[in-house]
Amino acid sequence: MPRPGDPLSAIDTPALVLDLDAMERNLARMAAFARSAGLRLRPHAKMHKSAELARLQVAAGAVGVCVQKTAEAEALAAGGVLDLYVSNEVVAPGKLARLAALARDLGSRGGRLGVAVDSADGVARLDAALREAAAVADVFVEIDVGQGRCGAPPADREPGAALALARQVAASPRMRLAGLQAYNGKAQHLRAVEARRAAVAASAASARATREALLGAGLPCPLVTGAGTGSYFLEAALGVHGELQAGSYLFMDRDYGDNEGDPAHPHFEHALFVLAEVMSAGSAHAVVDAGHKSHAVDSGLPRVHDPAGRRRLAFENGGDEHGILRPADGGPPPRLGDRVWLVPGHCDPTVNLHARYVGVRGGLLAGRVERLIAIDARGALT
């Protein structure tokens, strides 16, 4: 295991490496954007699953972080993160008992817990769990604004559905009606900015109609929360969302990097890499020691990154433990023992495959190991 101060050559492969300088620039750029737009920032910590990184985001100005699982919330709370929002439905009795206990614990420590709901039965189950634990939680009514996954129908599609849930939440002394969860994941990876703009405009119209339905019925709607790394600047411009949930901006995987950028808004750098080493070399290809067990493939294969800008290599599927490299520039393949930096296709599930990050300072050519960062919520699936 590398130690602080070690050169990059001391990192055993395959390893999940964080370019700390690039990550901190990304951190500062998003925090500055949210401040300039007058919006709250609540990054999605399901991406990095690290209490240390969540604390860095809060120190930079985030109000707290989102997670998707009760176990993720528990792991980050144990690491000192006190403002957590489970932006997902929790309905299983065992998970609800844990969630309510966590809400009580965070409340006693000056923190708070939020959770999303999208059904009357779900609200009733949450209410019962909070009552049993003598706890209070923030509750967001989730509406389906285009993802086609969770969420009640918005008011412009089915008037009264989300309003009925909001009334049910507001009637409970254990639930604070915090507003609406309105996230369109399908918009995030539409490559062209204009395609994302159209999708986000439709989502915002649904969120606006639902917010107006709540306010028109005399119910509070303190906040509309949502947005992601592919669309945050679009939501910010439409004036409906009060909180941004972008998460992948911190690392920027290959898939997000393939999106068309908008020059008027922050550019985020690749900061997460899988470091691999050539273990076999032929006349026309080389094989590295990083296969599917070290990087996720749901969003496609990694891209080879050359920090010196001298080589272009294509990465091909080699199976669980191997990746195949082929020159894309007519040159020879890498040699035995050469090291390559891979930008994962999708950062979230890639992170979940590793126990720690190796944080390096000073770049990928001559940097040194600064610290190891625990992935506290690795495998936190419940």
C-alpha positions in Angstrom: 0.0 0.0 0.0 1.5 3.4 -0.9 2.3 5.9 1.8 2.2 9.7 1.8 5.2 11.1 0.0 5.7 8.0 -2.2 6.2 8.5 -5.9 3.6 7.4 -8.4 5.7 4.3 -9.1 4.9 3.0 -5.6 1.2 2.7 -6.4 0.3 -1.0 -7.0 -2.1 -1.6 -9.9 -4.9 -1.6 -10.6 -5.6 1.4 -8.3 -8.3 4.1 -8.1 -6.4 7.3 -8.2 -7.6 10.9 -7.5 -5.8 13.8 -9.0 -6.4 16.1 -6.0 -5.4 19.3 -7.8 -8.0 18.7 -10.6 -10.6 17.5 -8.1 -10.2 20.7 -6.0 -10.5 22.9 -9.1 -13.8 21.1 -9.9 -14.9 21.5 -6.3 -14.3 25.3 -6.4 -15.9 25.8 -9.8 -19.2 24.2 -8.9 -19.3 25.9 -5.5 -18.7 29.3 -7.2 -21.4 28.6 -9.8 -24.0 27.8 -7.2 -23.1 30.9 -5.2 -23.3 33.2 -8.3 -26.7 31.7 -9.2 -28.0 32.1 -5.7 -28.8 28.4 -5.4 -28.1 25.8 -2.7 -25.7 23.0 -3.7 -26.3 19.5 -2.3 -24.0 17.2 -4.3 -24.8 13.5 -4.8 -22.4 11.6 -2.5 -23.6 8.2 -4.0 -20.9 9.1 -6.6 -17.9 9.2 -4.3 -19.2 7.3 -1.2 -16.7 9.1 1.0 -17.3 11.0 4.2 -14.0 12.9 3.7 -15.0 14.1 0.3 -18.5 15.0 1.5 -17.0 17.1 4.3 -14.8 18.9 1.7 -17.9 19.7 -0.4 -19.7 21.1 2.7 -16.6 23.1 3.6 -16.7 24.6 0.1 -20.3 25.7 0.5 -22.6 22.8 0.0 -25.5 22.6 2.4 -25.1 18.8 2.8 -25.1 15.9 0.4 -27.6 13.4 -1.2 -27.4 9.7 -1.0 -29.6 7.0 -2.5 -29.5 4.3 0.2 -30.1 4.1 3.9 -26.7 2.4 4.4 -24.9 5.2 2.5 -26.5 7.7 4.9 -25.4 5.7 7.9 -21.9 5.4 6.6 -21.5 9.1 5.9 -23.2 10.1 9.2 -20.7 7.9 11.0 -18.0 9.9 9.2 -19.3 13.3 10.5 -21.6 14.3 7.7 -24.7 15.7 9.5 -27.0 17.0 6.7 -28.1 14.1 4.6 -30.9 13.6 2.1 -31.9 10.2 0.9 -33.3 11.2 -2.5 -35.0 7.9 -3.0 -38.0 6.0 -1.6 -37.5 3.8 1.5 -40.4 1.5 2.2 -39.1 -1.8 3.7 -39.8 -1.9 7.5 -36.2 -2.7 8.5 -34.8 0.1 6.4 -37.4 2.5 7.7 -36.5 1.6 11.3 -32.8 2.3 10.5 -33.7 5.6 8.7 -35.8 6.8 11.6 -33.1 6.0 14.1 -30.6 7.9 12.0 -33.0 10.9 11.8 -33.2 10.9 15.6 -29.4 10.6 15.9 -28.7 13.4 13.5 -31.2 15.6 15.2 -29.5 15.1 18.5 -26.2 16.1 16.9 -27.6 19.3 15.3 -28.1 17.7 11.9 -31.0 16.7 9.8 -32.2 13.9 7.5 -34.4 14.1 4.5 -36.1 11.4 2.4 -38.3 11.3 -0.7 -41.8 9.7 -1.0 -44.0 9.0 -4.0 -46.9 7.0 -2.6 -49.5 7.2 0.1 -48.5 3.8 1.5 -44.9 5.0 1.6 -45.8 8.1 3.5 -47.8 6.1 6.0 -45.0 3.7 6.5 -42.5 6.5 7.0 -44.8 8.2 9.4 -45.2 5.1 11.5 -41.4 4.5 11.7 -40.7 8.1 12.7 -43.4 7.9 15.4 -41.9 4.7 16.8 -38.4 6.3 16.9 -39.7 9.7 18.2 -37.9 11.3 15.3 -38.6 14.0 12.7 -37.5 14.1 9.1 -37.7 16.4 6.1 -39.8 14.9 3.4 -39.8 15.7 -0.3 -42.6 14.6 -2.6 -40.9 13.1 -5.7 -42.5 13.8 -9.0 -41.6 12.0 -12.3 -40.4 14.8 -14.5 -39.0 12.6 -17.3 -36.9 9.9 -15.8 -39.7 7.3 -16.0 -38.6 5.7 -12.8 -39.8 6.8 -9.3 -42.1 9.7 -8.6 -45.8 10.6 -8.5 -47.3 12.2 -11.7 -46.7 16.0 -11.8 -49.6 18.4 -11.7 -49.5 19.1 -15.4 -50.0 15.4 -16.2 -52.3 14.2 -13.4 -53.7 17.0 -11.3 -54.0 16.2 -7.6 -51.6 13.2 -7.3 -48.6 15.0 -5.9 -50.9 17.4 -4.0 -52.6 14.5 -2.1 -49.2 13.2 -1.0 -48.1 16.7 0.1 -51.3 17.0 2.2 -50.6 13.7 3.8 -47.0 14.7 4.7 -48.1 18.1 6.0 -50.7 16.4 8.3 -48.0 14.6 10.3 -46.1 16.2 13.1 -43.2 14.0 12.4 -42.7 15.1 8.8 -41.6 18.5 7.6 -42.9 19.1 4.1 -39.6 20.2 2.5 -40.7 20.6 -1.1 -40.4 18.6 -4.3 -37.8 16.2 -5.7 -37.6 16.8 -9.4 -34.7 15.1 -11.1 -34.6 14.0 -14.8 -31.7 11.5 -15.1 -32.5 10.9 -18.8 -31.5 14.5 -19.6 -28.0 14.1 -18.2 -26.3 12.3 -21.1 -28.1 13.8 -24.1 -25.0 14.8 -25.9 -26.1 18.1 -27.5 -26.7 21.1 -25.2 -29.9 22.0 -27.1 -31.3 18.5 -26.6 -30.7 18.7 -22.9 -32.1 22.2 -22.8 -35.4 21.0 -24.3 -35.6 18.1 -21.9 -34.9 20.3 -18.9 -37.4 22.9 -20.0 -40.1 20.2 -20.0 -39.1 18.9 -16.6 -39.0 22.4 -15.1 -42.5 23.1 -16.5 -43.8 20.0 -14.7 -42.0 21.0 -11.5 -43.4 24.6 -11.7 -47.0 23.4 -12.2 -46.7 21.1 -9.2 -45.2 23.7 -7.0 -48.0 26.1 -8.0 -50.6 23.4 -7.2 -49.2 23.0 -3.7 -49.0 26.8 -3.1 -52.5 27.2 -4.5 -53.8 24.7 -2.0 -52.2 26.6 0.9 -49.4 24.1 1.4 -45.7 25.2 1.7 -43.2 24.3 -1.0 -40.0 25.6 0.4 -37.7 24.0 -2.2 -37.5 22.2 -5.6 -34.4 20.1 -5.6 -32.8 18.1 -8.4 -30.5 18.7 -11.4 -27.3 16.8 -12.3 -23.9 17.4 -13.8 -25.2 17.3 -17.4 -28.0 19.8 -16.8 -27.3 21.9 -13.6 -26.7 25.2 -15.6 -30.0 24.7 -17.5 -32.1 24.2 -14.3 -30.3 27.2 -12.8 -31.4 29.4 -15.7 -35.1 28.5 -15.5 -35.7 29.7 -11.9 -37.7 26.7 -10.6 -35.0 24.7 -8.8 -33.6 26.1 -5.6 -31.1 23.4 -5.0 -28.7 21.5 -7.3 -27.8 17.8 -6.8 -25.0 17.5 -9.3 -22.4 15.0 -8.2 -20.2 13.7 -11.0 -18.7 17.1 -11.6 -16.2 16.3 -8.9 -14.6 13.5 -10.9 -16.0 13.8 -14.4 -16.1 10.3 -16.0 -15.7 9.5 -19.7 -19.5 9.5 -20.3 -20.0 13.0 -18.9 -16.9 14.1 -20.7 -18.5 13.1 -24.0 -21.3 15.6 -23.6 -21.1 18.8 -25.6 -20.1 21.5 -23.2 -21.4 25.1 -22.9 -18.5 27.6 -23.0 -20.5 30.0 -20.8 -20.4 27.6 -17.9 -17.7 25.9 -15.8 -15.5 23.3 -17.4 -14.8 20.3 -15.2 -11.7 18.2 -15.5 -11.2 14.4 -15.3 -9.9 13.8 -11.8 -10.6 10.1 -11.3 -8.4 7.5 -12.9 -7.8 3.8 -12.8 -4.0 3.3 -12.9 -3.1 0.1 -14.8 0.1 -1.6 -15.8 1.1 -3.5 -19.0 1.4 -7.2 -18.0 1.7 -8.7 -21.5 2.9 -7.1 -24.8 2.6 -8.3 -28.3 3.6 -6.9 -31.7 0.3 -5.1 -32.2 -1.3 -4.8 -28.8 -0.6 -4.8 -25.1 -2.6 -6.1 -22.1 -3.1 -4.2 -18.8 -4.1 -5.6 -15.5 -7.4 -3.6 -15.2 -10.5 -5.4 -16.4 -14.2 -5.2 -15.4 -13.4 -5.9 -11.8 -11.6 -2.5 -11.6 -13.9 -0.3 -13.7 -17.6 -0.3 -14.5 -18.7 -0.9 -18.1 -22.4 0.1 -18.0 -21.7 3.4 -19.7 -19.0 2.0 -22.0 -15.3 1.2 -21.7 -12.7 3.6 -20.2 -10.7 6.0 -22.3 -6.9 6.0 -22.1 -5.6 9.3 -20.9 -2.0 10.4 -21.7 -1.1 13.3 -19.4 1.9 14.0 -21.6 -0.3 14.2 -24.7 2.1 12.1 -26.8 0.2 8.8 -27.3 -3.3 7.8 -28.5 -4.3 4.3 -27.4 -7.6 2.6 -27.8 -8.9 0.4 -24.9 -10.7 -2.8 -25.7 -12.6 -5.3 -23.6 -10.3 -8.0 -22.2 -12.6 -9.5 -19.6 -12.6 -9.5 -15.8 -8.9 -8.9 -15.1 -7.5 -7.7 -18.4 -7.8 -4.7 -20.8 -6.4 -4.6 -24.3 -4.6 -1.6 -25.6 -4.1 -0.9 -29.3 -2.2 2.1 -30.8 -4.6 4.6 -32.4 -1.8 6.7 -33.8 0.3 4.2 -35.8 3.0 3.9 -33.2 4.1 0.7 -31.3 2.1 -0.7 -28.5 3.1 0.0 -24.9 5.9 -2.1 -23.4 5.9 -4.5 -20.5 5.7 -2.6 -17.3 4.5 0.7 -18.8 1.7 2.3 -16.9 -1.5 3.9 -18.3 -4.2 6.1 -16.9 -7.8 5.1 -17.6 -10.8 7.5 -17.4 -13.7 5.2 -16.3 -16.9 5.3 -18.3 -19.0 5.7 -15.2 -17.5 6.9 -12.0 -20.2 5.8 -9.5 -20.1 2.0 -10.0 -16.4 2.2 -10.6 -15.9 3.7 -7.1 -18.0 1.0 -5.6 -15.5 -1.6 -6.8 -12.6 -0.1 -4.7 -11.9 0.2 -1.0 -9.9 3.5 -1.2 -8.7 6.3 -3.3 -5.0 7.0 -3.7 -4.9 10.8 -3.7 -2.0 12.3 -5.6 -0.7 15.9 -5.6 1.4 17.5 -8.4 -0.2 15.8 -11.4 0.0 12.5 -13.1 3.5 12.8 -14.5 5.6 13.7 -11.5 3.2 13.9 -8.6 3.4 12.1 -5.3 1.0 10.3 -3.1 -0.5 12.7 -0.6 -3.1 10.6 1.2 -5.4 7.6 1.1 -9.1 8.3 1.2 -11.5 5.7 2.5 -14.6 4.8 0.4 -16.8 4.5 3.5 -20.0 3.6 1.8 -18.5 1.0 -0.6 -21.1 -1.9 -0.9 -23.7 0.2 1.0 -26.6 -1.2 -1.0 -29.4 -1.5 1.5 
